[in-house]
Amino acid sequence: GDSIEEGMALKRLADYSFRLGRLAEARSHALDALELARRTDNLPDQEEMLQRLSESSERLGDTAAALAYAREAALLGRQIAAADREVRLAELTRELEDH
């Protein structure tokens, strides 16, 4: 859908801006991408943009923001991993029950 394409475009803009050293621009695009990822409940994109925000903030000298974004990304990463493990356990349980 449109929101998926928009999210991909914003992520690319954030990445390209970061690589070009346009850190304030990268942070702005990452914030937009994060907002969209939150609206669409896209946890992997949220985690990725939080990491990008942390990196951009650190390079801009805003260590407090960098730490806050890194903490939020780490927490989200643990939630994603836990959800993935639960899905795997459910799959294995169904497989066992089917045999």
C-alpha positions, 0 to 999 in steps of 0.5 A: 500500500501507499504507507509501505511505499512512503515508509520505504522512501522515508527510510531511504531518505534517512539513510542517504542523508546520514551517509552524506553527513546531513545529520539534521536532515537524516534525523528529520526523515527518521522521525517522519519514518518512525511516526509512520511506522508507529501509525501502521504498527510496523515494529521492525521499522520502528526499531530501525528508525530508533537506531538511526535516530540514536546514531544521528543524535550522537553524531550531532552531539546530543548524547542524551537523545542518542541514549534515549533512542538507543534504549527504546530501540533495545526494548523494542528489539527484545519485544520483537524477538520475544514475539518471534519466539512465541510464533515459533513455539506455536508453529512447533506445537501445531506441527507436533499436534498434527502428527 
